Amino acid sequence: MSRVCELTGKKAMVGNNVSHAMNKTKRKFDANLIKKRFYIPEEDKWVTLKVSTSALKTINKIGIDAMLKEARAKGFYK
């Protein structure tokens, strides 16, 4: 499974390692993802999602129901 947030769609970015002598080599910045279980009261079930830590902060702020509704509208969550 790829390292993509299931609610926001965040994924890895590409950048450079820059040495003191300004030599540049390619590197990858992975998204900060965690696996977390959430209880959905509307559906009366638990779901396990791979979410970014920024999405977790948003869930704490607006709730899992609103976050899932938004992710479904954007096409990130089934």
MMTF fields as JSON, N, C-alpha, C and O atoms, coordinates in Angstrom:
{
  "mmtfVersion": "1.0.0",
  "mmtfProducer": "UNKNOWN",
  "numBonds": 311,
  "numAtoms": 312,
  "numGroups": 78,
  "numChains": 1,
  "numModels": 1,
  "chainsPerModel": [1],
  "groupsPerChain": [78],
  "chainIdList": ["A"],
  "bondAtomList": [4, 2, 8, 6, 12, 10, 16, 14, 20, 18, 24, 22, 28, 26, 32, 30, 36, 34, 40, 38, 44, 42, 48, 46, 52, 50, 56, 54, 60, 58, 64, 62, 68, 66, 72, 70, 76, 74, 80, 78, 84, 82, 88, 86, 92, 90, 96, 94, 100, 98, 104, 102, 108, 106, 112, 110, 116, 114, 120, 118, 124, 122, 128, 126, 132, 130, 136, 134, 140, 138, 144, 142, 148, 146, 152, 150, 156, 154, 160, 158, 164, 162, 168, 166, 172, 170, 176, 174, 180, 178, 184, 182, 188, 186, 192, 190, 196, 194, 200, 198, 204, 202, 208, 206, 212, 210, 216, 214, 220, 218, 224, 222, 228, 226, 232, 230, 236, 234, 240, 238, 244, 242, 248, 246, 252, 250, 256, 254, 260, 258, 264, 262, 268, 266, 272, 270, 276, 274, 280, 278, 284, 282, 288, 286, 292, 290, 296, 294, 300, 298, 304, 302, 308, 306],
  "bondOrderList": [1, 1, 1, 1, 1, 1, 1, 1, 1, 1, 1, 1, 1, 1, 1, 1, 1, 1, 1, 1, 1, 1, 1, 1, 1, 1, 1, 1, 1, 1, 1, 1, 1, 1, 1, 1, 1, 1, 1, 1, 1, 1, 1, 1, 1, 1, 1, 1, 1, 1, 1, 1, 1, 1, 1, 1, 1, 1, 1, 1, 1, 1, 1, 1, 1, 1, 1, 1, 1, 1, 1, 1, 1, 1, 1, 1, 1],
  "groupList": [{"groupName": "MET", "atomNameList": ["N", "CA", "C", "O"], "elementList": ["N", "C", "C", "O"], "formalChargeList": [0, 0, 0, 0], "bondAtomList": [1, 0, 2, 1, 3, 2], "bondOrderList": [1, 1, 2], "singleLetterCode": "M", "chemCompType": "L-PEPTIDE LINKING"}, {"groupName": "SER", "atomNameList": ["N", "CA", "C", "O"], "elementList": ["N", "C", "C", "O"], "formalChargeList": [0, 0, 0, 0], "bondAtomList": [1, 0, 2, 1, 3, 2], "bondOrderList": [1, 1, 2], "singleLetterCode": "S", "chemCompType": "L-PEPTIDE LINKING"}, {"groupName": "ARG", "atomNameList": ["N", "CA", "C", "O"], "elementList": ["N", "C", "C", "O"], "formalChargeList": [0, 0, 0, 0], "bondAtomList": [1, 0, 2, 1, 3, 2], "bondOrderList": [1, 1, 2], "singleLetterCode": "R", "chemCompType": "L-PEPTIDE LINKING"}, {"groupName": "VAL", "atomNameList": ["N", "CA", "C", "O"], "elementList": ["N", "C", "C", "O"], "formalChargeList": [0, 0, 0, 0], "bondAtomList": [1, 0, 2, 1, 3, 2], "bondOrderList": [1, 1, 2], "singleLetterCode": "V", "chemCompType": "L-PEPTIDE LINKING"}, {"groupName": "CYS", "atomNameList": ["N", "CA", "C", "O"], "elementList": ["N", "C", "C", "O"], "formalChargeList": [0, 0, 0, 0], "bondAtomList": [1, 0, 2, 1, 3, 2], "bondOrderList": [1, 1, 2], "singleLetterCode": "C", "chemCompType": "L-PEPTIDE LINKING"}, {"groupName": "GLU", "atomNameList": ["N", "CA", "C", "O"], "elementList": ["N", "C", "C", "O"], "formalChargeList": [0, 0, 0, 0], "bondAtomList": [1, 0, 2, 1, 3, 2], "bondOrderList": [1, 1, 2], "singleLetterCode": "E", "chemCompType": "L-PEPTIDE LINKING"}, {"groupName": "LEU", "atomNameList": ["N", "CA", "C", "O"], "elementList": ["N", "C", "C", "O"], "formalChargeList": [0, 0, 0, 0], "bondAtomList": [1, 0, 2, 1, 3, 2], "bondOrderList": [1, 1, 2], "singleLetterCode": "L", "chemCompType": "L-PEPTIDE LINKING"}, {"groupName": "THR", "atomNameList": ["N", "CA", "C", "O"], "elementList": ["N", "C", "C", "O"], "formalChargeList": [0, 0, 0, 0], "bondAtomList": [1, 0, 2, 1, 3, 2], "bondOrderList": [1, 1, 2], "singleLetterCode": "T", "chemCompType": "L-PEPTIDE LINKING"}, {"groupName": "GLY", "atomNameList": ["N", "CA", "C", "O"], "elementList": ["N", "C", "C", "O"], "formalChargeList": [0, 0, 0, 0], "bondAtomList": [1, 0, 2, 1, 3, 2], "bondOrderList": [1, 1, 2], "singleLetterCode": "G", "chemCompType": "PEPTIDE LINKING"}, {"groupName": "LYS", "atomNameList": ["N", "CA", "C", "O"], "elementList": ["N", "C", "C", "O"], "formalChargeList": [0, 0, 0, 0], "bondAtomList": [1, 0, 2, 1, 3, 2], "bondOrderList": [1, 1, 2], "singleLetterCode": "K", "chemCompType": "L-PEPTIDE LINKING"}, {"groupName": "ALA", "atomNameList": ["N", "CA", "C", "O"], "elementList": ["N", "C", "C", "O"], "formalChargeList": [0, 0, 0, 0], "bondAtomList": [1, 0, 2, 1, 3, 2], "bondOrderList": [1, 1, 2], "singleLetterCode": "A", "chemCompType": "L-PEPTIDE LINKING"}, {"groupName": "ASN", "atomNameList": ["N", "CA", "C", "O"], "elementList": ["N", "C", "C", "O"], "formalChargeList": [0, 0, 0, 0], "bondAtomList": [1, 0, 2, 1, 3, 2], "bondOrderList": [1, 1, 2], "singleLetterCode": "N", "chemCompType": "L-PEPTIDE LINKING"}, {"groupName": "HIS", "atomNameList": ["N", "CA", "C", "O"], "elementList": ["N", "C", "C", "O"], "formalChargeList": [0, 0, 0, 0], "bondAtomList": [1, 0, 2, 1, 3, 2], "bondOrderList": [1, 1, 2], "singleLetterCode": "H", "chemCompType": "L-PEPTIDE LINKING"}, {"groupName": "PHE", "atomNameList": ["N", "CA", "C", "O"], "elementList": ["N", "C", "C", "O"], "formalChargeList": [0, 0, 0, 0], "bondAtomList": [1, 0, 2, 1, 3, 2], "bondOrderList": [1, 1, 2], "singleLetterCode": "F", "chemCompType": "L-PEPTIDE LINKING"}, {"groupName": "ASP", "atomNameList": ["N", "CA", "C", "O"], "elementList": ["N", "C", "C", "O"], "formalChargeList": [0, 0, 0, 0], "bondAtomList": [1, 0, 2, 1, 3, 2], "bondOrderList": [1, 1, 2], "singleLetterCode": "D", "chemCompType": "L-PEPTIDE LINKING"}, {"groupName": "ILE", "atomNameList": ["N", "CA", "C", "O"], "elementList": ["N", "C", "C", "O"], "formalChargeList": [0, 0, 0, 0], "bondAtomList": [1, 0, 2, 1, 3, 2], "bondOrderList": [1, 1, 2], "singleLetterCode": "I", "chemCompType": "L-PEPTIDE LINKING"}, {"groupName": "TYR", "atomNameList": ["N", "CA", "C", "O"], "elementList": ["N", "C", "C", "O"], "formalChargeList": [0, 0, 0, 0], "bondAtomList": [1, 0, 2, 1, 3, 2], "bondOrderList": [1, 1, 2], "singleLetterCode": "Y", "chemCompType": "L-PEPTIDE LINKING"}, {"groupName": "PRO", "atomNameList": ["N", "CA", "C", "O"], "elementList": ["N", "C", "C", "O"], "formalChargeList": [0, 0, 0, 0], "bondAtomList": [1, 0, 2, 1, 3, 2], "bondOrderList": [1, 1, 2], "singleLetterCode": "P", "chemCompType": "L-PEPTIDE LINKING"}, {"groupName": "TRP", "atomNameList": ["N", "CA", "C", "O"], "elementList": ["N", "C", "C", "O"], "formalChargeList": [0, 0, 0, 0], "bondAtomList": [1, 0, 2, 1, 3, 2], "bondOrderList": [1, 1, 2], "singleLetterCode": "W", "chemCompType": "L-PEPTIDE LINKING"}],
  "groupTypeList": [0, 1, 2, 3, 4, 5, 6, 7, 8, 9, 9, 10, 0, 3, 8, 11, 11, 3, 1, 12, 10, 0, 11, 9, 7, 9, 2, 9, 13, 14, 10, 11, 6, 15, 9, 9, 2, 13, 16, 15, 17, 5, 5, 14, 9, 18, 3, 7, 6, 9, 3, 1, 7, 1, 10, 6, 9, 7, 15, 11, 9, 15, 8, 15, 14, 10, 0, 6, 9, 5, 10, 2, 10, 9, 8, 13, 16, 9],
  "groupIdList": [1, 2, 3, 4, 5, 6, 7, 8, 9, 10, 11, 12, 13, 14, 15, 16, 17, 18, 19, 20, 21, 22, 23, 24, 25, 26, 27, 28, 29, 30, 31, 32, 33, 34, 35, 36, 37, 38, 39, 40, 41, 42, 43, 44, 45, 46, 47, 48, 49, 50, 51, 52, 53, 54, 55, 56, 57, 58, 59, 60, 61, 62, 63, 64, 65, 66, 67, 68, 69, 70, 71, 72, 73, 74, 75, 76, 77, 78],
  "secStructList": [7, 7, 1, 7, 7, 6, 6, 6, 7, 7, 7, 7, 3, 3, 3, 3, 3, 3, 7, 6, 6, 7, 7, 3, 3, 3, 3, 3, 3, 7, 7, 7, 3, 3, 3, 3, 3, 3, 3, 3, 6, 6, 6, 6, 3, 3, 3, 3, 3, 3, 3, 3, 2, 2, 2, 2, 2, 2, 2, 2, 2, 2, 7, 2, 2, 2, 2, 2, 2, 2, 2, 2, 2, 2, 6, 1, 7, 7],
  "xCoordList": [0.835, 0.0, 0.885, 1.896, 0.501, 1.323, 1.159, 0.19, 2.107, 2.083, 1.301, 1.875, -0.026, -0.926, -1.981, -2.527, -2.261, -3.3, -4.656, -4.954, -5.476, -6.759, -7.825, -8.877, -7.576, -8.57, -8.201, -9.084, -6.915, -6.511, -5.796, -5.663, -5.334, -4.628, -3.166, -2.507, -2.643, -1.235, -0.357, -0.645, 0.74, 1.667, 3.084, 3.308, 4.032, 5.441, 5.74, 5.142, 6.7, 7.193, 8.657, 9.315, 9.156, 10.543, 11.289, 10.769, 12.527, 13.356, 14.82, 15.184, 15.654, 17.095, 17.72, 17.307, 18.732, 19.675, 20.715, 21.247, 21.017, 21.995, 23.149, 22.959, 24.348, 25.521, 26.073, 25.613, 27.058, 27.695, 28.332, 28.406, 28.796, 29.415, 28.371, 28.714, 27.084, 25.952, 25.768, 25.164, 26.288, 26.006, 24.589, 24.187, 23.832, 22.432, 22.192, 22.587, 21.548, 21.138, 19.663, 19.181, 18.951, 17.511, 17.194, 17.932, 16.1, 15.598, 14.087, 13.48, 13.484, 12.029, 11.58, 12.144, 10.573, 9.966, 8.661, 7.69, 8.622, 7.407, 6.412, 6.798, 5.137, 4.098, 4.174, 4.549, 3.821, 3.852, 2.536, 1.547, 2.528, 1.305, 1.302, 2.342, 0.105, -0.091, -1.337, -2.236, -1.387, -2.555, -3.406, -2.901, -4.684, -5.535, -6.933, -7.46, -7.529, -8.904, -9.848, -9.588, -10.954, -11.96, -13.313, -13.615, -14.125, -15.498, -16.418, -16.408, -17.225, -18.184, -19.569, -20.14, -20.127, -21.425, -22.581, -23.54, -22.509, -23.582, -23.736, -24.851, -22.605, -22.61, -22.48, -22.586, -22.252, -22.092, -21.01, -21.235, -19.811, -18.708, -17.366, -17.289, -16.322, -14.957, -14.307, -14.521, -13.516, -12.747, -11.292, -11.008, -10.381, -8.958, -8.517, -8.711, -7.926, -7.49, -6.018, -5.497, -5.346, -3.98, -4.073, -4.328, -3.861, -4.057, -2.772, -1.925, -2.652, -1.531, -1.805, -2.953, -0.757, -0.93, -1.698, -2.407, -1.572, -2.351, -3.836, -4.685, -4.16, -5.556, -6.102, -7.28, -5.259, -5.667, -6.026, -6.983, -5.255, -5.567, -6.903, -7.683, -7.163, -8.423, -9.589, -10.664, -9.399, -10.435, -10.757, -11.925, -9.731, -9.96, -10.732, -11.47, -10.564, -11.203, -12.649, -13.549, -12.883, -14.226, -14.985, -16.195, -14.298, -14.949, -14.747, -14.496, -14.859, -14.614, -15.716, -15.441, -16.966, -18.071, -17.893, -18.05, -17.568, -17.37, -16.153, -16.167, -15.103, -13.888, -14.143, -13.664, -14.893, -15.22, -16.104, -15.929, -17.042, -17.926, -17.119, -17.36, -16.16, -15.305, -14.402, -14.197, -13.858, -12.976, -13.742, -13.215, -14.987, -15.806, -16.111, -16.113, -16.371, -16.671, -15.457, -15.613, -14.251, -13.038, -12.56, -11.665, -13.15, -12.801, -11.648, -11.123, -11.226, -10.128, -10.573, -9.8, -11.82, -12.339, -13.564, -14.404, -13.679, -14.777, -16.109, -17.118],
  "yCoordList": [-1.173, 0.0, 1.244, 1.296, 2.234, 3.43, 4.32, 4.196, 5.2, 6.099, 7.357, 8.41, 7.223, 8.328, 8.417, 7.402, 9.632, 9.844, 9.545, 10.029, 8.754, 8.337, 9.422, 9.301, 10.481, 11.535, 12.833, 13.546, 13.146, 14.399, 14.201, 15.146, 12.979, 12.723, 13.133, 13.109, 13.509, 13.894, 12.699, 11.57, 12.966, 11.902, 12.446, 13.608, 11.626, 12.0, 13.116, 13.203, 13.981, 15.042, 14.747, 13.972, 15.363, 15.169, 16.478, 17.554, 16.369, 17.556, 17.2, 16.177, 18.04, 17.846, 17.771, 18.478, 16.896, 16.993, 18.003, 17.883, 18.986, 20.006, 19.951, 20.155, 19.675, 19.584, 20.984, 21.981, 21.026, 22.302, 22.939, 24.163, 22.092, 22.58, 22.84, 23.047, 22.826, 23.09, 22.021, 22.291, 20.795, 19.687, 19.218, 19.103, 18.948, 18.573, 17.153, 16.814, 16.332, 15.0, 14.842, 15.4, 14.088, 13.917, 13.127, 12.217, 13.48, 12.754, 12.829, 13.561, 12.064, 12.007, 12.431, 11.984, 13.286, 13.689, 12.91, 13.216, 11.908, 11.131, 11.896, 12.717, 11.621, 12.207, 11.577, 10.413, 12.339, 11.857, 11.121, 11.737, 9.796, 9.004, 8.097, 7.6, 7.894, 6.936, 6.123, 6.58, 4.913, 4.051, 4.245, 4.101, 4.569, 4.919, 4.345, 4.339, 3.858, 3.358, 4.457, 5.15, 4.61, 5.608, 4.929, 3.999, 5.406, 4.908, 5.868, 7.073, 5.313, 6.102, 5.849, 4.785, 6.799, 6.553, 6.429, 5.705, 7.128, 7.04, 5.618, 5.119, 4.971, 3.613, 2.557, 1.363, 2.985, 2.11, 1.053, -0.139, 1.517, 0.595, 1.308, 2.537, 0.51, 0.997, 0.879, -0.112, 1.874, 1.809, 2.138, 2.98, 1.483, 1.755, 2.548, 2.116, 3.704, 4.579, 4.91, 4.98, 5.114, 5.605, 7.101, 7.515, 7.911, 9.359, 10.11, 9.619, 11.309, 12.175, 12.815, 12.895, 13.266, 13.873, 15.184, 15.551, 15.894, 17.123, 16.801, 17.565, 15.676, 15.253, 14.854, 15.07, 14.278, 13.901, 15.133, 15.107, 16.211, 17.466, 18.027, 18.559, 17.909, 18.395, 17.555, 18.094, 16.256, 15.37, 15.77, 15.798, 16.076, 16.514, 17.83, 18.086, 18.657, 19.973, 19.903, 20.436, 19.241, 19.259, 17.95, 17.915, 16.87, 15.58, 14.657, 15.101, 13.361, 12.347, 12.343, 12.096, 12.615, 12.603, 13.681, 13.413, 14.896, 15.994, 15.744, 16.072, 15.164, 14.887, 13.813, 13.932, 12.767, 11.719, 12.267, 11.909, 13.125, 13.727, 14.553, 14.496, 15.319, 16.149, 15.286, 15.598, 14.191, 13.301, 12.581, 12.37, 12.202, 11.558, 12.524, 12.13, 13.796, 14.806, 15.045, 15.29, 14.975, 15.184, 13.917, 13.974, 12.766, 11.508, 10.758, 9.83, 11.129, 10.434, 9.207, 8.263, 9.202, 8.095, 7.534, 8.287, 6.19, 5.528, 5.806, 5.306],
  "zCoordList": [0.0, 0.0, 0.0, 0.7, -0.783, -0.876, 0.354, 1.102, 0.544, 1.7, 1.345, 1.065, 1.363, 1.045, 2.141, 2.573, 2.585, 3.586, 2.956, 1.865, 3.634, 3.083, 3.179, 2.551, 3.95, 4.11, 3.397, 2.921, 3.318, 2.685, 1.349, 0.571, 1.079, -0.173, -0.15, -1.19, 1.008, 1.096, 0.758, 1.154, 0.007, -0.352, -0.372, -0.032, -0.762, -0.725, -1.717, -2.79, -1.32, -2.191, -2.528, -1.834, -3.586, -3.999, -3.814, -4.109, -3.316, -3.114, -3.211, -3.792, -2.646, -2.719, -1.334, -0.415, -1.194, -0.087, -0.537, -1.64, 0.281, -0.091, 0.905, 2.104, 0.395, 1.257, 1.545, 0.987, 2.419, 2.767, 1.535, 1.43, 0.593, -0.639, -1.733, -2.897, -1.337, -2.242, -3.316, -4.354, -3.081, -3.986, -3.708, -2.55, -4.758, -4.593, -5.105, -6.221, -4.289, -4.69, -4.358, -3.373, -5.173, -4.99, -3.726, -3.349, -3.084, -1.923, -1.908, -2.69, -1.011, -0.915, 0.477, 1.476, 0.546, 1.805, 1.939, 1.247, 2.82, 3.024, 3.884, 4.716, 3.676, 4.512, 5.899, 6.035, 6.917, 8.293, 8.56, 8.954, 8.344, 8.432, 9.653, 10.084, 10.202, 11.277, 10.983, 10.277, 11.529, 11.401, 12.646, 13.759, 12.485, 13.617, 13.411, 12.298, 14.517, 14.483, 14.937, 15.921, 14.204, 14.541, 14.643, 13.896, 15.578, 15.713, 14.979, 15.231, 14.053, 13.285, 13.879, 13.645, 14.642, 15.294, 14.304, 14.572, 13.154, 12.15, 11.633, 11.482, 11.364, 10.814, 11.909, 11.63, 13.149, 14.306, 14.065, 14.274, 13.616, 13.388, 13.551, 13.54, 13.702, 13.784, 12.416, 11.718, 12.02, 10.782, 11.089, 11.941, 10.403, 10.533, 9.318, 8.181, 9.556, 8.472, 8.624, 9.738, 7.49, 7.488, 7.207, 6.077, 8.252, 8.135, 8.482, 9.23, 7.921, 8.268, 9.617, 10.054, 10.27, 11.587, 11.488, 12.426, 10.374, 10.202, 10.042, 10.501, 9.394, 9.281, 10.65, 10.936, 11.488, 12.837, 13.668, 14.443, 13.504, 14.191, 13.7, 14.491, 12.403, 11.843, 12.347, 12.614, 12.481, 13.016, 14.458, 14.847, 15.247, 16.621, 16.668, 17.62, 15.651, 15.623, 15.124, 15.772, 13.96, 13.347, 13.494, 13.272, 13.864, 14.039, 12.859, 11.738, 13.124, 12.09, 11.037, 9.863, 11.437, 10.474, 9.411, 8.22, 9.836, 8.891, 8.005, 6.819, 8.58, 7.817, 6.755, 5.627, 7.11, 6.136, 5.016, 3.851, 5.366, 4.362, 3.365, 2.16, 3.879, 3.032, 2.145, 0.972, 2.715, 1.948, 0.847, -0.245, 1.135, 0.099, -1.029, -2.196, -0.698, -1.722, -2.629, -3.825, -2.059, -2.842, -3.534, -4.377, -3.186, -3.839, -3.214, -3.831, -1.994, -1.339, -0.589, -0.428, -0.121, 0.677, 0.0, -0.493, -0.029, -0.726, -0.14, -0.636]
}
